[in-house]
């Protein structure tokens, strides 16, 4: 027998019900968080295909993982942590070469298509430069910037998701800015 729940139930209540096997509660959680989860996975991986795979992996594992959600953090914070871990697991399973080729191949194809069709305006060019620059960042910096800028989390929330100190989040954001500035200056000289 399914547990009654309503669309107004909190994420914590839905997670508790879903962990006990309530399919409706699980479906409601997915409906609430799927798009944000997918967008976050895309920011972490830099690839639509990889984001689809990571999001699928999370959705398949989520019924088991819900038992570990204890309600101390917001459900969305806990879910970001699950996504970061799923992305790490996926990266460990793939070779570094395949990861790089996947992200760069999509970006390069899109750039070539735009160049051929003459559709690349300045905003598009800037966006491509930023995507390329972000792809060059190490995973820890990319995860941090995806949470702070992409998801709009505070440094404290980001620290909670990544299980690091807020000071480390601050340092990582400074490091991202420094690296982007250096890359821009290097390219200007070229």
DABELUR-V461480 format. One record per residue. SS is DSSP state (@ for helix, = for strand, . for the rest). NEAR is the number of other ideal C-beta (glycine too) atoms within 12 Angstrom. D_CENTER is the distance of its C-alpha to the mean C-alpha in Angstrom with 1 decimal. Layout:
ss=SS near=NEAR d_center=D_CENTER
ss=SS near=NEAR d_center=D_CENTER
This chain:
ss=. near=8 d_center=35.3
ss=. near=15 d_center=32.1
ss=. near=20 d_center=31.5
ss=. near=14 d_center=31.8
ss=. near=25 d_center=28.9
ss=. near=13 d_center=28.3
ss=. near=16 d_center=25.4
ss=. near=10 d_center=26.2
ss=. near=22 d_center=25.4
ss=. near=20 d_center=22.9
ss=@ near=31 d_center=19.7
ss=@ near=25 d_center=21.4
ss=@ near=24 d_center=24.4
ss=@ near=35 d_center=22.6
ss=@ near=36 d_center=20.7
ss=@ near=24 d_center=24.2
ss=@ near=28 d_center=25.8
ss=@ near=35 d_center=23.2
ss=@ near=26 d_center=23.6
ss=. near=20 d_center=27.3
ss=. near=17 d_center=26.9
ss=. near=24 d_center=26.9
ss=@ near=19 d_center=25.4
ss=@ near=22 d_center=25.6
ss=@ near=33 d_center=23.6
ss=@ near=31 d_center=20.8
ss=@ near=21 d_center=20.9
ss=@ near=28 d_center=20.8
ss=@ near=39 d_center=17.7
ss=@ near=28 d_center=15.9
ss=@ near=18 d_center=17.4
ss=@ near=23 d_center=16.2
ss=@ near=33 d_center=12.5
ss=@ near=24 d_center=11.8
ss=@ near=14 d_center=11.1
ss=@ near=30 d_center=8.6
ss=@ near=36 d_center=6.9
ss=@ near=27 d_center=7.2
ss=@ near=24 d_center=6.3
ss=@ near=39 d_center=2.8
ss=@ near=39 d_center=3.4
ss=@ near=30 d_center=5.6
ss=@ near=39 d_center=4.6
ss=@ near=45 d_center=4.0
ss=@ near=38 d_center=7.0
ss=. near=37 d_center=8.9
ss=. near=33 d_center=10.6
ss=@ near=22 d_center=11.2
ss=@ near=22 d_center=13.1
ss=@ near=32 d_center=10.8
ss=@ near=32 d_center=8.1
ss=@ near=20 d_center=11.2
ss=@ near=26 d_center=12.3
ss=@ near=36 d_center=9.4
ss=@ near=35 d_center=9.5
ss=@ near=20 d_center=13.3
ss=@ near=28 d_center=13.4
ss=@ near=37 d_center=11.9
ss=@ near=29 d_center=14.3
ss=@ near=16 d_center=17.1
ss=@ near=21 d_center=16.8
ss=@ near=32 d_center=16.1
ss=@ near=24 d_center=19.9
ss=@ near=17 d_center=20.7
ss=@ near=26 d_center=18.0
ss=@ near=31 d_center=19.1
ss=@ near=15 d_center=22.3
ss=@ near=19 d_center=20.6
ss=. near=29 d_center=19.3
ss=. near=16 d_center=22.1
ss=. near=18 d_center=21.4
ss=. near=12 d_center=21.6
ss=. near=24 d_center=18.1
ss=. near=23 d_center=16.9
ss=@ near=33 d_center=15.5
ss=@ near=28 d_center=12.2
ss=@ near=32 d_center=12.0
ss=@ near=31 d_center=12.9
ss=@ near=40 d_center=10.5
ss=@ near=39 d_center=7.5
ss=@ near=33 d_center=9.7
ss=@ near=36 d_center=10.2
ss=@ near=42 d_center=6.7
ss=@ near=37 d_center=6.9
ss=@ near=26 d_center=10.4
ss=@ near=33 d_center=10.0
ss=@ near=39 d_center=8.2
ss=@ near=24 d_center=11.0
ss=@ near=18 d_center=13.5
ss=@ near=31 d_center=12.8
ss=@ near=30 d_center=13.2
ss=@ near=13 d_center=16.3
ss=@ near=16 d_center=17.7
ss=. near=21 d_center=17.6
ss=. near=12 d_center=19.7
ss=@ near=14 d_center=18.6
ss=@ near=11 d_center=20.6
ss=@ near=17 d_center=18.9
ss=@ near=27 d_center=15.4
ss=@ near=22 d_center=16.9
ss=@ near=20 d_center=19.0
ss=@ near=26 d_center=16.4
ss=@ near=34 d_center=14.3
ss=@ near=23 d_center=17.5
ss=@ near=21 d_center=19.5
ss=@ near=26 d_center=17.5
ss=@ near=27 d_center=17.5
ss=@ near=19 d_center=21.2
ss=@ near=18 d_center=22.3
ss=@ near=25 d_center=21.0
ss=@ near=22 d_center=22.7
ss=@ near=16 d_center=25.9
ss=@ near=16 d_center=26.0
ss=@ near=19 d_center=25.9
ss=@ near=15 d_center=28.5
ss=@ near=11 d_center=30.7
ss=@ near=12 d_center=30.6
ss=. near=9 d_center=30.9
ss=. near=16 d_center=28.1
ss=. near=19 d_center=26.3
ss=. near=12 d_center=27.0
ss=@ near=10 d_center=26.2
ss=@ near=12 d_center=23.1
ss=@ near=19 d_center=21.7
ss=@ near=18 d_center=22.8
ss=@ near=15 d_center=21.1
ss=@ near=18 d_center=17.8
ss=@ near=27 d_center=18.3
ss=@ near=22 d_center=19.3
ss=@ near=24 d_center=16.2
ss=@ near=27 d_center=14.0
ss=@ near=24 d_center=16.5
ss=@ near=26 d_center=16.5
ss=@ near=33 d_center=12.8
ss=@ near=31 d_center=13.1
ss=. near=24 d_center=15.9
ss=. near=30 d_center=14.2
ss=. near=17 d_center=14.1
ss=@ near=28 d_center=11.0
ss=@ near=26 d_center=11.7
ss=@ near=32 d_center=12.1
ss=@ near=37 d_center=9.0
ss=@ near=42 d_center=6.9
ss=@ near=39 d_center=9.5
ss=@ near=36 d_center=9.7
ss=@ near=36 d_center=6.2
ss=@ near=40 d_center=7.2
ss=@ near=31 d_center=10.8
ss=@ near=25 d_center=11.0
ss=@ near=25 d_center=8.2
ss=. near=30 d_center=8.3
ss=. near=18 d_center=11.9
ss=. near=33 d_center=12.1
ss=. near=19 d_center=15.3
ss=@ near=26 d_center=15.8
ss=@ near=21 d_center=17.2
ss=@ near=24 d_center=14.4
ss=@ near=37 d_center=11.9
ss=@ near=28 d_center=14.7
ss=@ near=25 d_center=14.9
ss=@ near=34 d_center=11.4
ss=@ near=35 d_center=11.7
ss=. near=20 d_center=15.4
ss=. near=24 d_center=16.8
ss=. near=16 d_center=19.3
ss=@ near=22 d_center=18.8
ss=@ near=14 d_center=21.0
ss=@ near=22 d_center=18.6
ss=@ near=31 d_center=15.8
ss=@ near=20 d_center=18.6
ss=@ near=20 d_center=19.6
ss=@ near=32 d_center=16.3
ss=@ near=30 d_center=16.0
ss=@ near=19 d_center=19.6
ss=@ near=21 d_center=19.1
ss=@ near=31 d_center=16.4
ss=@ near=21 d_center=19.1
ss=@ near=16 d_center=21.8
ss=@ near=22 d_center=20.3
ss=@ near=27 d_center=19.6
ss=@ near=15 d_center=23.1
ss=@ near=17 d_center=24.7
ss=@ near=22 d_center=23.2
ss=@ near=18 d_center=24.4
ss=@ near=12 d_center=27.8
ss=@ near=13 d_center=28.1
ss=@ near=15 d_center=27.5
ss=@ near=10 d_center=30.0
ss=@ near=8 d_center=32.6
ss=. near=7 d_center=32.2
